[in-house]
Amino acid sequence: MVAVVALLALASIAVIAAEHGDDTDAAATGNVSVIYGQSLNINVGQTGLSTNDQGRFGAQLIVASGSSLPPGTSLNETFTGGPGAPSTWTYQIQGNYNTMSNWSTTFVNKNTGVEIGTVNFTVSVPKITITYDGNGGLVNGSQIYTTEIIPGSFVPILTATFSNGSQTFLGWATTQTGTPITSLAPTVNTTLYAQWAQASATSSSWSGTITQGQSFSHAFTTTPTSATITISSSPVGWGASMSGNTLSGSVPAGAQPGDYYITLRIASTGFTTTTTTVTITVPVYVEPPIDKSQSVGTVLSYQPVTNPSNATVSLTSVQLGSTTLSGLGGFSVTNRTITGTLAQVGNYTFNSTVSAPGYASSSFTFRVASTPADTTTSPPTIGGITATQTPGAPRTWDFVAVNPSNYAAISWSVVGGAVFQTASTTAIYQFPTAGQYTVSCQLTGFDSSTVQATKTIMVTDSYHPDMAWAGVPYTFTVQGTPAVDLLDALWLSDSTTTVDSIQYTTISGTPTTGNIGNTYEYSVDSITTDVTVYAAQTVAPSPSFDLTLSSDGFTATANWTGQYASVVLFNYGDGSPATTSTTHTYAKAGAYTVVATGVNNVSERTASQLLSVGGFVDDKPSIYLQDLTDVTYHQGETVYIAITINPGDVVGILGAADEFLTTEGNVITGDTSGVELGDYDLTVTVTPSSGAQLSKTVPLTILAAEIPTPPTPPIDWHKIAYYIVGLLALLIVLYVLVKILKHGKRKVKGKK
C-alpha cells in the first residue's frame, strides 16, 4: 500500500529539484493546467553563481533534446547581478498556449545535460454557444436551435426549412435581414438568423406546332402541386380554356401561319405568382388534297393551296404502288405546280413539303389513280359560282360551285394568281388587299377533259390603307363614284369599274424604292388618307417586346425587340385604340394584357405580355384573391399571405384562423407556435373603396413540426485522449495493486 501512495505522489509532483555539482539548484514546475489560447508566464526555475563564478555566463537551463515547448511559447531568460555580486538567471515559459493537446516539456542542465525536471501541461478547451434562429421557419424542428463549438472554429452551416415550400432558404446571417454568410469562425457566443426568399409558383413549359383547324390539349405540372393555372391572354377565337391544369383550345380554320402566344398565370397561396408563355406555331397551311383519278398517259397538274399563298412547293418522293420511283418518276415542280405524265397504270403517291421564310414547314401527301382511258364517260359540267363576303372576316369571301357533275378533280384559283382549294365544291379565300379579282373553278372529268366557271368580285376593305410597300401593288376601293383628289401621291391613279351592275372607284399604284420613307396624301370626298411607304419584306414579322413601368407605376414604356416589322402597333389593354406610341399612361391600377402587332407586306403577327399597374406590386410577393388556395404550415412557422389589392382596398379575415392571425395592410400573418394541430377555416375579404366586397374561404392546416435528424456532433478527440490516458493509469494502478497483493500473500506463506 505504501508503494501505491508513492506512485500517486509521483504522478502529482509539483516541484522537481536536483543537485548539479557546482551549480545551484534549478527547480521546474511539474503540472500546469491551462486554457487553450491562454497567455502564459510561468517560472520554471532559477540558477545562481557565487562571486567566485563571475566568469560563467549563459543559461544553465535548456529544453532537453527531443523535447519541445508548447506551440506559441518560448523559454525566456532574465539575468540579475553582475561582476562582484551573486548572479541569478530566471527562466520563464511565455506566450500563448496554441494547441488543443496536452503537452510535456523536459528541461536539462545546459552544461552537464543532466535532466532537471518536466513540466506537464493539461489543456482545457472552452466552448461558445451558436444559436440558430429560424426567422419564421424551422431549424432541426424548432424555431431556435443551439449548439456549442470551439472559439475560432467554423460554425456548422445547417439547413432551415419552411414546410409548405413557399420560402426558399438562402443561408444564415448575423442579423434578421442581413446578407447570408459563406463561412464564419466566431470567438464569442453568436446568433445566426435564417434568411428567406419567397418561392415562386411555377409550371412545366410547353410549346406546340398545331395546324389550322386542329385542336390541342396539354396537361401541366405545377410547383407546388396545389397551384392553380389561369389564362391571362390568348389569341381571339381560339377558345382557349383551362380545366384543372389542362390547357385546351383549337386553331381556327384560316388562321395565318406564324407563332401565337397564350399567357398563363400560376398562383398559390404564399408563393410569388408567375407567368409562363405557351407558343403555338401554326405552320404553312396546306389545303388537304383529295385523291383523284386520271387517265394513263395524261399530264398531271396539281398546285397545292397554301397559306401564305407564295409558299415554296418541293417534291420529296414519288411512289408507284410500293415502289419508290427514281428521279421522282419524271415529275417536277414548276411555278409551285407539281406536274408530269402519268406513264403507267397504277396508284401514284406524291410526298411533298411547303415552306416559306419565317414560318414552320409542312408536309403533305396526295394520291392519284392512273386508270386506263375511259372514252365512254360524259364530260364534267358546272353551272357557275356564287360568291358572298364572309361576315366579320376582312377581305375574305365564300365561294360555291353551282351544280358540278361528272368530275374527278376540282381546283379553285384566282385568275392570274394562286390556287386556293382543290378538295371541295366550296372554298374560302382571304384576298391580300382591296381590288377587283376573278375567281375560277375548274373541273377535270374522268375522261380527262376540263371545264371551268369564273366569278368577278370587288373587294372593298383594304389591308392597312395607311401603309404601302415599295414594289407591292397598293389598292383602295370604295363603292360609288366619289370625288377623288390624289394631291401629292403622284404614283397613284384612280379608276372606275362596274361589277354586278355596281360602280366602284379604285385608287391604285405601285410605289418604288424612291418613295420609301415618304408619306403621301389623297382624299376621297372629304376623307383624307395619309399613306407611308416602307421597304418590302420577304418574311413575316418576328414579334417580341419588353415592357417597363415608370416610378409611379402607371406609365408603361414598350420596346420592340422583334424583326421584319414595317410598323409596330401597341394595344395597351385598357380599351384605348392600338397606337404606334411606345408610352402609355393608365388611368387606374390593375393587370393588363399588352399586345404588340408587327405589320409588313407579308402579314401581321402579335406577341403579348401581362403587366401589373398601379404600384400595388411591391417587394412582398402577393396573390390575387381568386387565386387563393389551401394553406399548410407546420407548428412553429410564421404565416405570411400577401393579397394583391388596389390602392384604398382593405383586407380582412374571418373564421377560426382569426384566433392566431392578424392583418397588416394587405398581409395576413401570425405565429403558429402553440397553435393546436388541425384544420382552421380562413375567410379572406377584400373591401374596395367603391363596389361590393369580395371574399374567399380556404382551409388552413397546422401540422406537427417536422424534426429532421440532428447533425452528428464533431468528435472531440481531446476528450477521447483524456479518457484513454485515464483508463491506462487506472489499469497501471490495478496492476500494481495485484502485484502487491500477490507479494504480500507470499510473505505470509513464508512466515507460516
TIPALUM-456507 format. One line per 8 residues: number of its first residue (from 1); their letters; for each residue x, y, z of C-alpha. Coordinates in nm, 2 decimals. Layout:
BEGIN
NUM = a = X Y Z | ...
END
This chain:
BEGIN
1 = mvavvall = 0.00 0.00 0.00 | 0.30 0.23 0.07 | 0.41 0.17 -0.29 | 0.07 0.28 -0.43 | 0.08 0.61 -0.23 | 0.43 0.67 -0.36 | 0.32 0.61 -0.72 | 0.03 0.86 -0.69
9 = alasiavi = 0.26 1.11 -0.53 | 0.50 1.08 -0.82 | 0.21 1.13 -1.06 | 0.11 1.46 -0.89 | 0.45 1.60 -0.83 | 0.45 1.98 -0.82 | 0.82 2.06 -0.78 | 1.12 1.88 -0.92
17 = aaehgddt = 1.46 1.97 -0.77 | 1.81 1.84 -0.84 | 2.17 1.90 -0.73 | 2.41 1.95 -1.01 | 2.77 1.99 -0.89 | 2.88 2.34 -0.86 | 2.56 2.48 -1.00 | 2.29 2.59 -0.76
25 = daaatgnv = 1.96 2.43 -0.76 | 1.72 2.46 -1.06 | 1.36 2.39 -1.00 | 1.08 2.32 -1.26 | 0.71 2.32 -1.20 | 0.55 1.98 -1.25 | 0.18 2.00 -1.35 | 0.02 2.31 -1.50
33 = sviygqsl = -0.35 2.35 -1.60 | -0.40 2.59 -1.89 | -0.68 2.70 -2.12 | -0.65 2.68 -2.50 | -0.52 3.02 -2.62 | -0.43 3.13 -2.27 | -0.14 3.38 -2.22 | 0.14 3.21 -2.02
41 = ninvgqtg = 0.42 3.35 -1.79 | 0.54 3.05 -1.59 | 0.86 3.04 -1.38 | 1.03 2.71 -1.43 | 1.34 2.76 -1.23 | 1.65 2.97 -1.13 | 2.02 2.91 -1.14 | 2.27 3.11 -0.94
49 = lstndqgr = 2.65 3.17 -0.92 | 2.87 3.28 -0.63 | 3.10 3.58 -0.67 | 3.38 3.33 -0.75 | 3.19 3.22 -1.06 | 3.17 3.56 -1.22 | 3.32 3.44 -1.54 | 3.04 3.20 -1.61
57 = fgaqliva = 2.77 3.34 -1.82 | 2.49 3.19 -2.02 | 2.18 3.00 -1.94 | 2.21 2.70 -1.73 | 1.86 2.55 -1.80 | 1.75 2.45 -2.15 | 1.49 2.22 -2.32 | 1.61 1.87 -2.35
65 = sgsslppg = 1.69 1.72 -2.68 | 1.39 1.55 -2.83 | 1.15 1.77 -2.62 | 0.99 2.10 -2.71 | 0.79 2.38 -2.58 | 0.42 2.41 -2.64 | 0.34 2.58 -2.97 | 0.31 2.96 -2.94
73 = tslnetft = 0.55 2.98 -2.64 | 0.92 3.03 -2.58 | 1.17 3.00 -2.30 | 1.30 3.34 -2.18 | 1.59 3.41 -1.95 | 1.62 3.70 -1.71 | 1.97 3.78 -1.57 | 2.03 3.98 -1.25
81 = ggpgapst = 2.36 4.06 -1.07 | 2.69 4.12 -1.22 | 3.07 4.12 -1.16 | 3.15 4.12 -0.79 | 2.80 4.01 -0.69 | 2.59 3.69 -0.69 | 2.43 3.64 -1.03 | 2.08 3.48 -1.10
89 = wtyqiqgn = 1.92 3.35 -1.41 | 1.54 3.32 -1.40 | 1.37 3.10 -1.66 | 1.01 3.16 -1.78 | 0.78 3.00 -2.04 | 0.60 3.28 -2.21 | 0.35 3.32 -2.49 | 0.00 3.19 -2.59
97 = yntmsnws = -0.08 2.82 -2.54 | -0.19 2.75 -2.90 | -0.26 2.38 -2.91 | -0.56 2.18 -2.80 | -0.34 1.89 -2.70 | -0.18 1.83 -2.36 | 0.20 1.88 -2.36 | 0.51 1.78 -2.17
105 = ttfvnknt = 0.84 1.97 -2.18 | 1.16 1.83 -2.02 | 1.45 2.06 -1.91 | 1.82 1.97 -1.86 | 2.13 2.15 -1.73 | 2.30 2.31 -2.03 | 2.65 2.23 -1.91 | 2.60 1.88 -1.79
113 = gveigtvn = 2.30 1.75 -1.98 | 2.15 1.62 -1.66 | 1.77 1.62 -1.65 | 1.64 1.89 -1.42 | 1.26 1.83 -1.44 | 0.95 1.81 -1.66 | 0.65 2.04 -1.69 | 0.32 1.87 -1.78
121 = ftvsvpki = 0.05 2.09 -1.93 | -0.31 1.98 -1.91 | -0.52 2.19 -2.15 | -0.90 2.26 -2.14 | -1.08 2.39 -2.44 | -1.36 2.64 -2.38 | -1.68 2.63 -2.59 | -1.90 2.91 -2.72
129 = titydgng = -2.28 2.89 -2.80 | -2.41 2.92 -3.15 | -2.78 3.00 -3.17 | -2.97 2.93 -3.49 | -3.29 3.14 -3.52 | -3.54 3.00 -3.79 | -3.66 3.36 -3.85 | -4.01 3.23 -3.92
137 = glvngsqi = -3.91 2.88 -4.04 | -3.77 2.58 -3.85 | -3.42 2.45 -3.79 | -3.39 2.09 -3.67 | -3.77 2.10 -3.60 | -3.78 2.41 -3.38 | -3.77 2.79 -3.42 | -3.45 2.81 -3.21
145 = ytteiipg = -3.17 2.56 -3.21 | -2.83 2.58 -3.02 | -2.50 2.40 -3.04 | -2.15 2.46 -2.90 | -1.83 2.50 -3.09 | -1.47 2.58 -3.01 | -1.39 2.95 -3.03 | -1.24 3.04 -3.37
153 = sfvpilta = -1.37 2.72 -3.54 | -1.61 2.74 -3.83 | -1.98 2.73 -3.75 | -2.18 2.43 -3.90 | -2.40 2.55 -4.19 | -2.73 2.39 -4.10 | -3.04 2.38 -4.33 | -3.36 2.56 -4.23
161 = tfsngsqt = -3.70 2.46 -4.37 | -4.03 2.62 -4.44 | -4.27 2.32 -4.46 | -4.51 2.44 -4.73 | -4.23 2.53 -4.96 | -4.33 2.89 -5.00 | -4.00 3.02 -4.88 | -3.66 2.93 -5.02
169 = flgwattq = -3.37 2.91 -4.77 | -3.08 3.14 -4.87 | -2.85 3.08 -4.58 | -2.76 3.24 -4.24 | -2.69 3.60 -4.15 | -2.58 3.76 -3.83 | -2.89 3.99 -3.84 | -3.25 3.92 -3.92
177 = tgtpitsl = -3.24 4.08 -4.26 | -2.87 4.05 -4.34 | -2.66 3.91 -4.62 | -2.60 3.53 -4.59 | -2.26 3.43 -4.48 | -2.04 3.18 -4.66 | -1.83 3.09 -4.35 | -1.79 3.22 -4.00
185 = aptvnttl = -1.54 3.15 -3.72 | -1.66 3.34 -3.42 | -1.48 3.37 -3.09 | -1.79 3.47 -2.88 | -2.15 3.35 -2.84 | -2.32 3.42 -3.17 | -2.68 3.42 -3.30 | -2.75 3.34 -3.67
193 = yaqwaqas = -3.08 3.41 -3.85 | -3.22 3.21 -4.13 | -3.26 3.42 -4.45 | -3.56 3.35 -4.68 | -3.67 3.44 -5.03 | -4.03 3.40 -5.14 | -4.05 3.09 -5.36 | -4.24 3.12 -5.70
201 = atssswsg = -4.53 2.91 -5.81 | -4.41 2.76 -6.14 | -4.54 2.52 -6.40 | -4.39 2.30 -6.67 | -4.34 2.45 -7.01 | -4.49 2.36 -7.34 | -4.50 2.47 -7.70 | -4.66 2.30 -7.99
209 = titqgqsf = -4.70 2.31 -8.37 | -5.07 2.29 -8.45 | -5.22 2.31 -8.80 | -5.51 2.54 -8.85 | -5.84 2.37 -8.79 | -5.69 2.13 -8.53 | -5.75 2.13 -8.16 | -5.49 2.09 -7.88
217 = shaftttp = -5.47 1.98 -7.52 | -5.18 1.97 -7.28 | -5.17 1.89 -6.90 | -4.92 2.10 -6.70 | -4.75 2.01 -6.37 | -4.70 2.28 -6.11 | -4.48 2.35 -5.81 | -4.64 2.34 -5.56
225 = tsatitis = -4.89 2.08 -5.67 | -5.17 2.29 -5.52 | -5.10 2.59 -5.76 | -5.38 2.70 -5.99 | -5.33 2.80 -6.36 | -5.54 3.06 -6.52 | -5.53 3.21 -6.87 | -5.41 3.58 -6.88
233 = sspvgwga = -5.43 3.62 -7.25 | -5.49 3.41 -7.56 | -5.55 3.47 -7.93 | -5.90 3.57 -8.02 | -6.12 3.30 -8.15 | -5.91 3.01 -8.02 | -6.15 2.91 -7.74 | -5.85 2.86 -7.50
241 = smsgntls = -5.96 2.73 -7.16 | -5.82 2.56 -6.85 | -5.98 2.26 -6.69 | -5.77 2.20 -6.38 | -5.42 2.22 -6.51 | -5.51 2.11 -6.86 | -5.50 2.38 -7.14 | -5.72 2.31 -7.44
249 = gsvpagaq = -5.83 2.50 -7.75 | -5.82 2.49 -8.12 | -5.65 2.68 -8.40 | -5.93 2.84 -8.61 | -5.96 2.74 -8.98 | -5.80 3.02 -9.18 | -5.55 3.12 -8.90 | -5.24 3.28 -9.05
257 = pgdyyitl = -4.92 3.08 -9.02 | -4.69 3.21 -8.75 | -4.63 3.20 -8.38 | -4.92 3.27 -8.14 | -4.89 3.31 -7.77 | -5.10 3.21 -7.47 | -5.00 3.36 -7.14 | -5.07 3.15 -6.83
265 = riastgft = -5.07 3.27 -6.47 | -4.95 3.03 -6.20 | -5.05 3.11 -5.84 | -5.05 2.95 -5.50 | -5.10 3.10 -5.15 | -4.78 3.21 -5.00 | -4.59 3.19 -5.33 | -4.49 3.45 -5.58
273 = tttttvti = -4.73 3.45 -5.88 | -4.56 3.39 -6.21 | -4.65 3.37 -6.57 | -4.54 3.14 -6.85 | -4.59 3.18 -7.22 | -4.71 2.89 -7.44 | -4.60 2.93 -7.80 | -4.83 2.77 -8.06
281 = tvpvyvep = -4.67 2.76 -8.40 | -4.91 2.74 -8.69 | -4.71 2.61 -8.99 | -4.75 2.69 -9.35 | -5.10 2.57 -9.43 | -5.17 2.32 -9.70 | -5.53 2.26 -9.80 | -5.58 1.88 -9.75
289 = pidksqsv = -5.57 1.74 -10.10 | -5.82 1.47 -10.21 | -5.73 1.16 -10.40 | -5.81 1.19 -10.77 | -5.82 0.97 -11.08 | -5.67 1.05 -11.43 | -5.63 0.85 -11.74 | -5.29 0.70 -11.80
297 = gtvlsyqp = -5.08 0.90 -12.05 | -5.24 1.23 -11.94 | -5.04 1.52 -11.78 | -5.09 1.57 -11.40 | -5.10 1.93 -11.30 | -5.16 1.99 -10.93 | -5.09 2.31 -10.74 | -5.15 2.28 -10.36
305 = vtnpsnat = -5.34 2.55 -10.18 | -5.11 2.71 -9.92 | -5.11 2.99 -9.68 | -4.91 3.20 -9.74 | -5.00 3.16 -10.10 | -4.64 3.21 -10.22 | -4.50 2.92 -10.02 | -4.24 2.71 -10.19
313 = vsltsvql = -4.35 2.37 -10.30 | -4.10 2.08 -10.30 | -4.15 1.73 -10.42 | -3.95 1.49 -10.20 | -4.05 1.14 -10.34 | -4.29 0.97 -10.58 | -4.41 0.61 -10.54 | -4.60 0.38 -10.78
321 = gsttlsgl = -4.76 0.13 -10.56 | -4.50 0.03 -10.31 | -4.20 0.12 -10.54 | -4.02 0.45 -10.50 | -3.95 0.59 -10.85 | -3.60 0.71 -10.93 | -3.57 1.06 -11.05 | -3.91 1.14 -10.90
329 = ggfsvtnr = -4.07 0.93 -11.19 | -4.02 1.23 -11.42 | -4.24 1.46 -11.22 | -4.12 1.81 -11.11 | -4.24 2.13 -10.96 | -4.28 2.43 -11.20 | -4.42 2.76 -11.06 | -4.54 2.58 -10.75
337 = titgtlaq = -4.73 2.32 -10.96 | -4.65 1.95 -10.94 | -4.66 1.83 -11.30 | -4.56 1.53 -11.51 | -4.70 1.25 -11.73 | -4.88 0.95 -11.57 | -4.68 0.70 -11.76 | -4.82 0.38 -11.61
345 = vgnytfns = -5.15 0.24 -11.48 | -5.15 0.22 -11.10 | -5.17 0.43 -10.78 | -4.92 0.72 -10.76 | -4.83 0.87 -10.42 | -4.67 1.21 -10.41 | -4.48 1.32 -10.09 | -4.42 1.70 -10.07
353 = tvsapgya = -4.33 1.98 -9.84 | -4.42 2.35 -9.84 | -4.21 2.62 -9.68 | -4.18 2.99 -9.65 | -3.92 3.22 -9.48 | -4.01 3.29 -9.12 | -4.26 3.00 -9.09 | -4.26 2.64 -8.99
361 = sssftfrv = -4.27 2.40 -9.28 | -4.55 2.15 -9.35 | -4.55 1.82 -9.54 | -4.84 1.67 -9.73 | -4.92 1.36 -9.94 | -5.16 1.33 -10.22 | -5.26 1.03 -10.44 | -5.36 0.99 -10.80
369 = astpadtt = -5.51 0.67 -10.95 | -5.38 0.63 -11.31 | -5.65 0.44 -11.49 | -5.70 0.32 -11.84 | -5.86 0.58 -12.06 | -6.24 0.59 -12.05 | -6.39 0.73 -12.36 | -6.75 0.65 -12.26
377 = tspptigg = -6.78 0.88 -11.96 | -6.96 1.21 -12.00 | -6.75 1.53 -11.97 | -6.78 1.74 -11.65 | -7.02 2.02 -11.61 | -7.07 2.33 -11.38 | -7.35 2.58 -11.36 | -7.14 2.87 -11.23
385 = itatqtpg = -7.01 3.02 -10.90 | -7.18 3.21 -10.62 | -6.97 3.45 -10.41 | -7.05 3.61 -10.07 | -6.84 3.81 -9.83 | -6.76 3.63 -9.50 | -6.91 3.84 -9.22 | -6.65 3.98 -8.97
393 = aprtwdfv = -6.35 3.85 -9.17 | -6.15 4.12 -9.36 | -6.11 4.06 -9.73 | -6.25 3.70 -9.70 | -6.51 3.55 -9.94 | -6.70 3.23 -9.96 | -6.74 3.06 -10.30 | -6.97 2.77 -10.40
401 = avnpsnya = -6.97 2.58 -10.73 | -7.32 2.55 -10.88 | -7.43 2.20 -10.97 | -7.09 2.04 -11.06 | -7.11 1.69 -11.21 | -6.90 1.42 -11.37 | -6.57 1.54 -11.23 | -6.27 1.36 -11.09
409 = aiswsvvg = -6.09 1.67 -10.96 | -6.17 2.03 -10.87 | -5.95 2.33 -10.85 | -6.02 2.68 -10.72 | -5.79 2.97 -10.81 | -5.76 3.34 -10.85 | -5.71 3.41 -11.22 | -5.35 3.52 -11.27
417 = gavfqtas = -5.28 3.42 -10.91 | -5.28 3.13 -10.67 | -5.48 2.81 -10.65 | -5.66 2.81 -10.31 | -5.87 2.50 -10.30 | -5.86 2.15 -10.45 | -6.07 1.94 -10.23 | -6.43 2.07 -10.22
425 = ttaiyqfp = -6.71 2.23 -10.42 | -6.69 2.52 -10.17 | -6.40 2.74 -10.10 | -6.29 3.03 -9.87 | -6.02 3.28 -9.96 | -5.88 3.59 -9.80 | -5.75 3.84 -10.06 | -5.43 4.03 -9.99
433 = tagqytvs = -5.59 4.37 -10.03 | -5.88 4.56 -10.19 | -5.95 4.55 -10.56 | -6.11 4.36 -10.85 | -6.05 3.98 -10.86 | -6.17 3.70 -11.09 | -6.21 3.35 -10.93 | -6.20 3.04 -11.13
441 = cqltgfds = -6.34 2.69 -11.05 | -6.21 2.42 -11.29 | -6.34 2.06 -11.30 | -6.14 1.77 -11.45 | -6.36 1.49 -11.58 | -6.30 1.11 -11.57 | -6.23 1.14 -11.94 | -5.95 1.39 -11.86
449 = stvqatkt = -6.14 1.68 -12.02 | -6.18 2.01 -11.82 | -6.44 2.28 -11.78 | -6.44 2.60 -11.57 | -6.66 2.88 -11.44 | -6.55 3.22 -11.33 | -6.68 3.49 -11.10 | -6.56 3.85 -11.07
457 = imvtdsyh = -6.59 4.03 -10.74 | -6.48 4.36 -10.59 | -6.30 4.36 -10.25 | -6.35 4.69 -10.08 | -6.17 4.65 -9.74 | -5.80 4.73 -9.77 | -5.51 4.58 -9.58 | -5.38 4.87 -9.38
465 = pdmawagv = -5.48 5.15 -9.62 | -5.23 5.39 -9.44 | -4.94 5.17 -9.54 | -4.78 5.08 -9.87 | -4.46 4.89 -9.97 | -4.21 4.95 -10.24 | -4.27 4.71 -10.53 | -4.60 4.59 -10.39
473 = pytftvqg = -4.93 4.70 -10.56 | -5.14 4.93 -10.34 | -5.52 4.93 -10.38 | -5.80 5.12 -10.21 | -6.16 5.06 -10.33 | -6.49 5.23 -10.24 | -6.84 5.18 -10.38 | -6.98 5.46 -10.59
481 = tpavdlld = -6.81 5.75 -10.77 | -6.69 5.99 -10.51 | -6.47 6.29 -10.58 | -6.10 6.18 -10.57 | -5.80 6.41 -10.52 | -5.46 6.24 -10.53 | -5.29 6.55 -10.40 | -4.91 6.47 -10.38
489 = alwlsdst = -4.95 6.09 -10.43 | -4.83 6.10 -10.79 | -4.76 5.73 -10.80 | -5.13 5.66 -10.76 | -5.41 5.67 -11.01 | -5.79 5.63 -10.98 | -6.03 5.44 -11.20 | -6.40 5.34 -11.21
497 = ttvdsiqy = -6.52 4.98 -11.25 | -6.87 4.82 -11.27 | -6.91 4.47 -11.12 | -7.26 4.31 -11.10 | -7.41 4.64 -11.20 | -7.25 4.82 -10.91 | -6.99 5.10 -10.97 | -6.67 5.11 -10.77
505 = ttisgtpt = -6.39 5.36 -10.76 | -6.04 5.22 -10.71 | -5.72 5.41 -10.62 | -5.42 5.20 -10.70 | -5.05 5.21 -10.78 | -4.71 5.06 -10.70 | -4.46 5.28 -10.51 | -4.09 5.25 -10.59
513 = tgnignty = -3.78 5.24 -10.36 | -3.75 5.61 -10.42 | -4.08 5.66 -10.23 | -3.96 5.47 -9.92 | -3.98 5.68 -9.60 | -4.22 5.94 -9.75 | -4.59 6.00 -9.66 | -4.84 6.09 -9.93
521 = eysvdsit = -5.19 6.22 -9.91 | -5.51 6.16 -10.11 | -5.87 6.23 -10.04 | -6.20 6.06 -10.12 | -6.48 6.31 -10.09 | -6.40 6.48 -9.76 | -6.19 6.20 -9.61 | -5.81 6.23 -9.63
529 = tdvtvyaa = -5.58 5.93 -9.61 | -5.21 5.95 -9.53 | -5.01 5.67 -9.68 | -4.65 5.60 -9.57 | -4.42 5.39 -9.80 | -4.20 5.12 -9.64 | -3.94 4.88 -9.77 | -4.10 4.55 -9.86
537 = qtvapsps = -4.01 4.23 -9.66 | -3.99 3.87 -9.78 | -4.08 3.71 -9.44 | -4.34 3.77 -9.18 | -4.26 3.98 -8.87 | -4.10 3.80 -8.58 | -4.27 3.96 -8.28 | -4.12 4.03 -7.93
545 = fdltlssd = -4.10 4.33 -7.70 | -4.01 4.45 -7.35 | -4.21 4.65 -7.10 | -4.10 4.88 -6.82 | -4.30 5.09 -6.57 | -4.23 5.44 -6.45 | -4.15 5.51 -6.09 | -4.52 5.59 -6.01
553 = gftatanw = -4.62 5.25 -6.16 | -4.88 5.40 -6.41 | -4.68 5.48 -6.72 | -4.57 5.19 -6.94 | -4.29 5.21 -7.20 | -4.27 4.94 -7.47 | -3.96 4.85 -7.65 | -4.00 4.64 -7.97
561 = tgqyasvv = -3.72 4.38 -7.99 | -3.86 4.18 -8.29 | -3.76 4.18 -8.65 | -3.90 4.24 -9.00 | -4.19 4.47 -8.89 | -4.25 4.78 -9.10 | -4.49 4.92 -8.84 | -4.55 4.81 -8.48
569 = lfnygdgs = -4.89 4.87 -8.32 | -4.93 4.85 -7.94 | -5.27 4.77 -7.77 | -5.23 4.85 -7.40 | -5.53 4.65 -7.30 | -5.73 4.92 -7.13 | -5.98 4.99 -7.41 | -5.78 5.25 -7.58
577 = pattstth = -5.72 5.20 -7.96 | -5.40 5.05 -8.09 | -5.12 5.30 -8.14 | -4.76 5.33 -8.26 | -4.68 5.52 -7.94 | -4.43 5.33 -7.72 | -4.56 5.50 -7.40 | -4.90 5.48 -7.23
585 = tyakagay = -5.03 5.61 -6.90 | -5.30 5.41 -6.73 | -5.59 5.57 -6.55 | -5.63 5.31 -6.28 | -5.44 5.02 -6.12 | -5.49 4.67 -6.24 | -5.35 4.38 -6.45 | -5.35 4.45 -6.83
593 = tvvatgvn = -5.25 4.24 -7.13 | -5.04 4.44 -7.37 | -5.03 4.32 -7.73 | -4.77 4.42 -7.98 | -4.85 4.37 -8.35 | -4.58 4.37 -8.61 | -4.71 4.46 -8.96 | -4.54 4.42 -9.30
601 = nvsertas = -4.65 4.34 -9.66 | -4.63 3.96 -9.59 | -4.86 3.95 -9.29 | -4.90 4.08 -8.93 | -4.81 3.88 -8.62 | -4.85 3.95 -8.25 | -4.69 3.90 -7.91 | -4.84 3.97 -7.57
609 = qllsvggf = -4.73 4.03 -7.20 | -4.92 4.07 -6.87 | -4.85 4.40 -6.70 | -4.93 4.49 -6.34 | -5.01 4.86 -6.30 | -5.07 5.09 -6.01 | -4.79 5.04 -5.75 | -4.96 4.76 -5.55
617 = vddkpsiy = -4.70 4.51 -5.66 | -4.42 4.57 -5.40 | -4.13 4.37 -5.27 | -4.37 4.14 -5.09 | -4.50 3.88 -5.33 | -4.88 3.87 -5.34 | -5.16 3.67 -5.48 | -5.50 3.77 -5.62
625 = lqdltdvt = -5.79 3.68 -5.40 | -5.94 3.45 -5.66 | -5.61 3.25 -5.68 | -5.60 3.19 -5.30 | -5.55 2.81 -5.24 | -5.54 2.57 -4.94 | -5.27 2.68 -4.69 | -5.05 2.44 -4.48
633 = yhqgetvy = -4.80 2.54 -4.22 | -4.60 2.34 -3.96 | -4.63 2.43 -3.60 | -4.38 2.70 -3.51 | -4.37 2.86 -3.86 | -4.48 3.21 -3.93 | -4.78 3.25 -4.16 | -4.73 3.50 -4.44
641 = iaitinpg = -5.00 3.56 -4.70 | -5.00 3.88 -4.91 | -5.31 3.97 -5.11 | -5.29 4.18 -5.43 | -5.52 4.48 -5.38 | -5.57 4.82 -5.54 | -5.50 5.14 -5.35 | -5.77 5.20 -5.10
649 = dvvgilga = -5.88 4.84 -5.07 | -5.89 4.68 -4.72 | -5.81 4.32 -4.64 | -5.99 4.14 -4.35 | -6.00 3.79 -4.21 | -6.28 3.58 -4.06 | -6.32 3.22 -3.94 | -6.14 3.00 -3.68
657 = adefltte = -5.79 3.11 -3.81 | -5.87 3.46 -3.69 | -5.77 3.34 -3.34 | -5.40 3.35 -3.42 | -5.38 3.56 -3.74 | -5.38 3.93 -3.79 | -5.37 4.16 -4.09 | -5.11 4.43 -4.16
665 = gnvitgdt = -5.21 4.62 -4.47 | -5.25 4.36 -4.74 | -5.05 4.09 -4.54 | -5.21 3.82 -4.33 | -4.96 3.70 -4.07 | -4.93 3.51 -3.74 | -4.71 3.28 -3.53 | -4.82 2.92 -3.52
673 = sgvelgdy = -4.61 2.83 -3.21 | -4.85 2.67 -2.96 | -5.14 2.66 -3.21 | -5.33 2.32 -3.18 | -5.28 2.09 -3.48 | -5.58 2.06 -3.72 | -5.77 2.25 -3.99 | -5.90 2.60 -3.95
681 = dltvtvtp = -6.14 2.79 -4.18 | -5.98 3.11 -4.31 | -6.21 3.36 -4.49 | -6.03 3.65 -4.66 | -6.22 3.96 -4.75 | -6.13 4.25 -4.98 | -6.34 4.56 -4.94 | -6.27 4.80 -5.22
689 = ssgaqlsk = -6.30 5.18 -5.18 | -6.61 5.15 -5.40 | -6.81 4.85 -5.50 | -6.91 4.52 -5.35 | -6.69 4.32 -5.10 | -6.52 4.01 -5.23 | -6.44 3.71 -5.02 | -6.30 3.36 -5.04
697 = tvpltila = -6.28 3.08 -4.78 | -5.99 2.82 -4.77 | -5.88 2.57 -4.51 | -5.56 2.65 -4.32 | -5.39 2.33 -4.18 | -5.14 2.33 -3.89 | -4.93 2.01 -3.89 | -4.68 1.88 -3.63
705 = aeiptppt = -4.33 2.03 -3.67 | -4.10 1.82 -3.88 | -3.80 1.72 -3.68 | -3.52 1.62 -3.91 | -3.23 1.40 -3.79 | -3.00 1.64 -3.60 | -2.65 1.68 -3.74 | -2.38 1.44 -3.60
713 = ppidwhki = -2.17 1.65 -3.35 | -1.79 1.66 -3.43 | -1.58 1.40 -3.25 | -1.39 1.55 -2.95 | -1.06 1.37 -2.99 | -0.91 1.56 -2.69 | -1.17 1.41 -2.45 | -1.12 1.07 -2.60
721 = ayyivgll = -0.74 1.10 -2.54 | -0.81 1.21 -2.18 | -1.03 0.90 -2.13 | -0.77 0.67 -2.28 | -0.49 0.81 -2.06 | -0.71 0.79 -1.75 | -0.80 0.43 -1.83 | -0.44 0.34 -1.88
729 = allivlyv = -0.35 0.50 -1.55 | -0.62 0.31 -1.38 | -0.50 -0.02 -1.53 | -0.15 0.05 -1.42 | -0.27 0.11 -1.06 | -0.48 -0.21 -1.07 | -0.18 -0.40 -1.20 | 0.04 -0.26 -0.92
737 = lvkilkhg = -0.22 -0.35 -0.66 | -0.25 -0.70 -0.79 | 0.13 -0.74 -0.77 | 0.14 -0.60 -0.41 | -0.13 -0.84 -0.30 | 0.04 -1.14 -0.45 | 0.37 -1.04 -0.29 | 0.20 -0.99 0.05
745 = krkvkgkk = 0.05 -1.34 0.02 | 0.39 -1.50 -0.05 | 0.53 -1.33 0.26 | 0.25 -1.46 0.48 | 0.31 -1.81 0.34 | 0.68 -1.78 0.42 | 0.62 -1.69 0.78 | 0.39 -1.98 0.82
END
